Amino acid sequence: MAGLPALTLLSQQTKKNSDARAKVITKKTRPAIALTAFLENCRSTGQQPIPEGDTIFDYAAKVGIPHDILLLHWQEFKARYSEEGAKHQKDWRAVYRNSVRGNWYKLWRMDGNGARALTNLGEQAKRAHTKESA
């Protein structure tokens, strides 16, 4: 009986290693797809493109990016990557996270008081996306 806990531990470790290898293989072999295909896959499986618990929301809260600016960034992200000939990616959620962290579209800036405010490009995007949703 003394060897049973060790076998259980070894079995659990082997399963973890196997699961980790399966994740790596899955990510490596996942095909790059268009954002429109990713969004359609999300709709058909009932998933949110950026789930509620995604780490980007914690990051945005930590650095002071308000929800409305994060939403504007998502609208711009979708618009740019939904165009004909746009890049295909394996992990659209990671690309979105990177785009927010790097402020790729330069939609916001920090004002003198440390608050986030829209830049000229941000105001332009806001107008474009407000007209789209109207």
Steps between C-alpha positions, in 0.01 A plus 500: 500500500793733557568512124145598407532876566822508296331319212205737517735798499697356207176431314377855562833645383495285186145618425605865549795454266277329245240779526772763458635324189147479359453876551831578331422273208151645465628859497779419256271317262207742527457664160519875455153631418341833414344702780162464333535119515605521867195715581272258314652208694432689824138562400441139400648365825342762725833644611584864548787616275663653808359314803404684816792354697766585240817650646467810282225628727727475805775675305265779389379555857858501632623763254179704496355429156125555538249253361375740231852542360555123512176456306608762245831315460307175438285671236809634323676163530201325339471759225866479403529122513168441323615673184569301185855365501552547876746275681404158630596404855507187715398675823284808449452555872877529550527739205227718653675499840825604336325775304352647818824475699690667218223752419558404136243739362602792725139559602572624852756691700553585864410856590685713757294355786572139405156442349459344156366724222443440132761625253406656165511147353279380784246774434506414131442130575221587742321700232548225242370228729213712634375547145539125432293400802233767434 
